[in-house]
Amino acid sequence: MLFPWQEHDWQRLNAERARLPNAWLFIGPAGTGKLEFALHLAQSLLCEQLQADHQPCGHCEACRWFEHGTHPDFRRLSPQTDDEEEGKEAKPGRKLPLIKIEAVREVIEFAHLTAHRAGRRIIVVEPAENLNPAAANALLKILEEPPQDVLFLLVAQAAQRLLPTIRSRCRQFPLSAPSQAQALDWLHQQGVADAEAELAHNGGAPLFDHDPALAKLRSQFIDGLGQPTFASILSLAELVDKQKLPLAIPLGWLMKWLHDLAGLSLAGIVRYHPDKQQVLQALVQRCDTVALMRCQDALQQLAPFGQHTLNTRLQLEALLMDYLKIFAGARQG
């Protein structure tokens, strides 16, 4: 499927169909539909009864196979997950962080087979920046000498992490992010409560997994951060611990709160919590900028371990104690 804000991108891409590359690299912010766009293109290229504007028909045998994930001329290469959901930002879970060389070898073998339907073979790689070094080098080799009628569609939100040689062998295609009005309209159509606050918390990207219970818990957590005391910090750690959440979730909440605290302090900008600007402004008056940077550093160091089986409560309590230190000078003065 295409999202409303992708119609212009689809027209731009259709203008390039007469000179298809061996590989496209779709780039853009997280949560804006890059994967859906690539999958829609893949289905379009495999469809046997194309409609107007190169739209896949959705009814031919090729489309039915594609929609059921069984098309013999299509492969999708991505990190393994316990339960993947198409088109959504990755949920906190047990997602392996890297695409490994064994998976790349499998699609290379597929790329050298004869097409089942005597047409193209399509390979989607996402997120392409998650290729480990060996996998990236293996993919590079086939991009340098691609088999005939094989098209690679790479999807990345951090293209700078890709090998420069991989980027140079792809036709880069930046995808548009939705305007705030388009994003809010989409969220309202999906029935998302408090769409404005949810959109801001997700950095203006409308494609996210909305869990009302988790949103309520996040609101309680943010309220606690807005009134930093020793007692409130302990209660926040207990609140998260009772829900058995992976550490990555409260780390993300705290990271965005600190981002806004620093942004307001240094540049007068609030990105993720515009509805809390007055609370943040009051905190800025008490803020020790050096302690704030230290807290952010500590959080960044812990972030890679957000899905590990660490003691969430102890780790979170330690971070929140660092957060309290940001305001310790004001209490002592």
N, C-alpha and C positions, 0 to 999 in steps of 0.2 A: 504494500500500500504506500501511497504518497500522502504526506501531510500537507495541509493547505499552504504552508509557507514554502513548500518545495516546488510549486508549480513552475515558477520562473526557472529554477535550476533544471527541471525536467526539459523545458524548452531549450535551454542552453545546451544540454547534453544531446538532445535530438539533432541539433544542428551539426554535431560532430560525428554522427553515425556513419557518414560516408567515408570517414577515415578513422576507423576504429584502431586504437592502439593495442599493443599486446598486454598492457597493464594500466589500469586506472588507480589513482590514489585519491580517495575521498577524505577530505579533512574538514574539521570543524569542531566546535565545542561539544562537550559531553551532553547527552540528554536532548539532542536536537534532531535525531532521526537519521543519522548517517547510515546505520546498518539497514534500516528499512529501505532507504533509497537504493543502496547497493543490491539488496535482495529483489527489489522491484525491477531494477534494471536486468538482473540475472533472469528473472522470470520472463521479462519482455524479450530478451534475446533467445530464449528457448521456446517461447510460445509459437504454435503452428498456425494460429489464426489471429494474427495481430489486428487490433482495432485501431480506430482513429487515434492520432497522436502517439502512435507506437505503444499503446496500452495493451497489456496482456489480456486475453479474452477471459481467462479464468475457467473455461469450460472444456478446452481441448484436452487430449490425453496428457500432453506435456505439462499443461498447467495443473492438472489434477495430481500428477506425480510430484510436481514441484511443491504444491501446497501441503502434500503429505510427507514431504522430506524424502522422497524415494526416487527422484529423477536420476536416471543412470548417468547423465552427462553433467551433473552438478555436484560439487563438494564444497563444504564449509569448514574452514580451518580456524579453530579458536581454542583457547584453554579449556580443559575439561571442567565440567561442572557437575554437581550432584543433581541440580535441576535448573536447566537453562530456560529462560523466558525470552522469547524473541522480542527485539525492539525496545527493551527496557534497559536502563542503566543497571549495572551489576549490583545485585543485592549483597549485603554483607553475608558471607557464608563461607564455604570451604573451597572457593574457586582457586584453582592452581594459578599462580601468577604468570606463568610463562607457557608459550607454545614451544613444544620440544621437537627435536630433530626427527624423532620417530614419526610424528604426525606429518611433518613436511615430506619425509620420504614416501609416505603413503600417497599423498596427493601428487607427488612427482611421478610415481608409478601410474597413477590414474591419468595424468596429463599425456603420457605416451601411449595410451590405449587408443584404439579407433573409436570414434564417437558412436554411440548406440543408435542415435537417430540421424546419423549422417550430417550432422550440423556442428555447432560449436560445443566445446566443453568449457564450463565456467567454474572458476574457483574463487570463492570469497575468503579473504583472510582478515580476521578481526579479533581483537584489536592488533593491528600489524606491529605496533611498537612493543608488543609482548612476546615477540619472537626471541628466544634465547640466542646467544651468539652463534652457536653451531647451526641452529635452524635458520637464522637470518642468512648465513653464508650459503647454506644449501638452497634456499629460495633464490638468492642472488644468481646462482649458477643457471637455474632454469629461466630466470628473467633475461639473462644475457643471451641465451639461445633457446627461445621458447618454441615448443612444437607448433605446427600449423593448426590454426583454428582453435587455439586455447587462449582464453581471456582471463586474466587475473584481476580481481576487484579487491584492492586493499582498502581497509577502513582504519583511520587513525585519528585520535584527538591530540596526540603528542607526536606529530610527525618528526620533530627534531630528534626524537629518540631512535628513529630508523637509521640504518646505515645510509650515508649520503649516496652510495652507489645504488642502493635500492630506490631511493627517491629519484635519482637521475634516470632510472629506467622505467619510470611510471609517468603517465600524464597526470599531473596534479589537478584536482578539481575541487576547489573550495565550495562547501555547501553553506547555504544561507541559514543563519539563526532566525527564529521568529521574532517579530517585534513584540513588545510587551502586550499590545492589544491582541495580537494573534495568539500568543501563548495563553493569555487569560481566557480568551474565547474558547480555546481548546479545553482548558481545564474545567470551565463551566459546563461544557458539553459532556465531559466525563463525570460530572457530578461531584467534583472535588470541593469539599468544604473549606472555607477560608482560603480561597484560591490565591488571593494577593499575597498573603503571608507565606503560603507554601511555595509559590513561585519565587519569591525573594529568597527564601531559605535555600532553594535549589539553584541559586545564581542566575535566575531568568530562564533556565532550561525547563521546558514543560513536561518532558518525558521522564518520569520517575515513578517508583512504586509508592503509591499513597496508602499508608496504613493509618487510619484514624486513631487507633489506640496508641500507636507509636508517636503520632503527632501530638497527642495529648500529653504523653510522658515527656516529650521533648519540651513542650511548653512549660511544664513544671520545672524541668531542669534549668531552662533559661531563666525562669523567674528566680530560681535559687541563686544563679550566677549574678543576677542583678542586685542581690542583697547579700554580699559576701560576709559571712561570719563563720566562726569555727563550728558552731552548731549546725548552720545550714549546709556547710560543706559535708559534714558527716552524714546528714540526712540525705543529701543528694547521692552519695556513694551507696548508701543503703537502698535508696529507691531504685537505682539501676541494678544493684545486685539481686534484689527480689525478683526482677523480671528476667533474670538469667540472660541478659543481653551480651553479645560479644563485645569486647572492649572497643572495637572499631567504631561502634555506634556513638557512645558518649564522647569518644575522642573526636569524631567528626563534628559533633555539636559544639564542643569546647573550642575546636580549631576555628570554626566560623565565628564564634563569639569573640575570640581573641583577635581575629582578622578585623572585625568591625571596631573593636576597641582601639586597635592600632591605627586603623584607617581614619577614625574620627579624631584621634589624638594628633596624628601627623599631617593629615590632608583634609580633614573635615568631611570625610566620605563614609557612609554606612551602606554596605552592600546587602548583607543577608538579613538584617533585622531592622528595617526602616520603621517598623511599628514600635521599636524599643529605643528610638533615638534619644528621648529625654532621659531614660535610665542610663544609657551609655554615656550621655553628656555629663551626668552627675558623677559617674565613675571616673571619667577622664580627669575631672578636677582633683581626684585623689590618687591618680595613677603615677606609679614610678615606672618610667619608660624602660629603664634598664632591666628591672624585674620582669616587665612584660615580655621583653625580648628573650630573657632567660626561660620564661615559662613556655614561650613558643618553641624555643630550641628543644626543651625537654619533651614537648609533645611530638615534635617532628622525629625525634630519635625513637620514640615509642611506637609511632604510627605503623611502621612495617610489621609490628608484632600484634596488630589489632585482632587477627584471627587465631592467634596461638592460644593454647590452653593455659594462659596465665591467670593468676588470681585477680579477676577484674576489680573487685572491691579494693584490694590493697594498692593496685596500680593506680586506680582512679583517685583514691584518697591522697596518694603521694602527689599526683598532678594538681589536685585541687588545693592542696597545701601550698604548692608553688603559686597557684593563682591568688591565694590569700596574701602572699608576700607582696604582690603588686600594690596592695593598698596599706601595707603595714606602716609605712612612714607616716601616712596621714593620721592613722590612729594614735601613733606615738607623739605626733606634733601638737 
